[in-house]
Amino acid sequence: MKVVPAIGLVLALSISTPAGFAADFNGDGTNDIAIFRPSSGLWAIRDGARVYFGGSGDEPMPGDYDGDGTVDIAIFRESNGLWAVDGGLRDYFGGSGDVPIAGIQAGGGGSPWQRSVATGDLYYFDGNIGIGVANPSAPLMISENSTPTFPQMILYEQGTNDYARLTFRLAASSDFFTLAGMPKNTTADARMHIYYNETGNLMSFTGDGKVGIGTGDPAERLTVKMGGTEWTQPHLALEASDSTDKWDFTIGSSNRLYVGFNETSLFYARTDGGLRMENGTGGYYSATTHSWVNGSTRSIKQDIKPNEMNVGEILDKVNIVNYRYKREAAADENAPYHIGFIAEDTPELLSSKERNGMVTGDCIGLLLAAVKEQQSEIERLSREIKLLKSSTPR
């Protein structure tokens, strides 16, 4: 893989533009600000020497060429390969088209090499490399106005069917994260992975906009690979920004979709369309019989005792009405009428706590109690009639 900066590094200095440097020219252990003016050959060190050496077309190549701990003024002349140090070395090495490599500079943590053109190009400053920035504040700093077709950096993979990769790791660990991308001519085949060596692909993206979590080959806009009904297994959690409480979702045995709260299962959906409550409540919806079964097991109830409520009195307060649902009527003016009651006008026993719904279990319980009372009354009357018949002379 090649790392290709998308910024063009112009290595030829402008004839009319001074080149700037920061180097230790006087050996005091700190860098000095200096310029080289190609049009006149002027080397000017701030608060220091002013020397004329070199000229138009020469490359400034300051460095410690004699090992005395100070930076020497020097140039490279591409036209004939001349290397010339002010007051010292003159040698011919290289020529037209060659790129000079600057010597190591001496003094106070100075720069091994620095280059500058009018717009700025490549720098080495106090151990940091800058591209397009003269004073880089990181080991590698790139400054450029980018576009989707002209990015700051390109990772170029030479293989025809492999990923370009950028890896992140610590010196103290052999583990690592890798960002890997593989563009393809077929958009759907393009891939971008966030990879961790201990677990594999953590998140993946396809060129046609599909996202995968836990899978490198997402089939939908968002594909999350989960497993296990225990909430310690990978699952999806939705947590509010102002709370530590969360809703949990996972896929368990028989491909059931489990829904939980704070990692406690509440209910699950089955592949046949059924729903079942968790924690022994016994409630579920059966897609086979198209019916809802309320939880009624003894394990979820307490203070169980025979009925002491006056069933007849409660029934007298129930106002049975006919009605149509507003949405049904809005969609179809011939929508049928229903029979039932209005929650706000019904005894609290039969309506929800908010007085806007029906408590099915209590309604059924009341009706069964009423039927039982009626049955007892019918049986009593039957006995009386039978007694009367038997005592009447024929």
Steps between C-alpha positions, in 0.01 A plus 500: 500500500618850419418808703453772241448858623249663272687830525744561218849545649661764282874448542619784276529835680342808352758733346357810659371366833725470809524160664460498879696293752531438872848369585785556749740715293703638795536190719316638807272198524185668363362536150545827314247639255658545157414547132665438165410740214572325167474820293811647668656204684438670837512293815359706789503374860276697734715697746806349333700465183405613149690302235474484122554145381336328204237643274201448279421130443708378797343285772580615859639199691613619846660234722790417730744389232822527706378357832568812706149511651376797293303515178692598186360698208492276193330460163432230240506608132287255303625618159850357557473299826706748705493474879661812651548588869585862581867506597540126457403199289445523123406172333302375203244226563173454314354715230191617315181334626657376826346589838756599767477346849605745767757419768428467870491839665672571828413698810190527717272227377506649153346369183679226302342635184262774399353611170286798417341659198261793475202290609697269733568133431711258710659569842673318782476708816608394852434134424167559322428470128277761341348491154359836407567638849828655617469426873338156536361433848480120460737229376322531163284800415343561159337832415308543176151590379362160404212382283355151444728470195802672659540368857786577737626142476439186293577142607578318175481119503701339219307172514206462263263334750621608843445776756697817561559502877579744777587338835493643855690336787689566824865417554405310818249271325496266201127564444388752242213668316506523122299718265481313168343615175457329166328700222351296216366568154175339618371733772329224703831307521699792646581461871629704792572314828586604853698197619641387836743212500338327802142501366508558124289753312315721748320723250481483122367722222416414141530733205122506455436630852447187712639485854590187694578465871661168585490393135719587205228435243187700591194413294280794605537870577591395856587140585590420861630152577395397852458178693396352834215586736746588774554874488874453550505382137519754216171686473352837412441747784319836480594734783377853567766771531375603846458151650687175551179300436479332161286283278666183373443297183656171397433185298492179705418133455270404210568848354277666758524877536536585870414841642628591846550791735831536682597150381184336639281329240146636468363313199605336178360469148492163326556434131137381465376847603430413862594716800571370850556678829807411703556455877224238538208737435334249269370764258546452127348556158443189290531555128358148448169564678508879440434565866661676795540304822522707818743389768300341783740267675501484881868598503418859398211555745466556876225551763286238323150454660142417395309779327331742738398764246139573423490390140148620436576847632805530276308381196225753567761779462623374164344695214512289182511711184546468124778700335732531204873571513588841357774373271278227363219747431740749339627230263156347430170675562333157513733368768311262736393579856653328801352416838674576828544775753677833546792473743438841662135403574576153637582378855870523582519121534447457125703793361873565494678714756499791254123446437555471125498124443338171598653251743415179319575266787275683748220523243516125441519434872192716564300328226595156630399601853169633364438179308576295810258706709234465230565128481460467878176696479375284211582183692318634810192588297509162329497325838205712619303430183569129530387507864182685410421254223547203728266643769219603264205243483432354160 
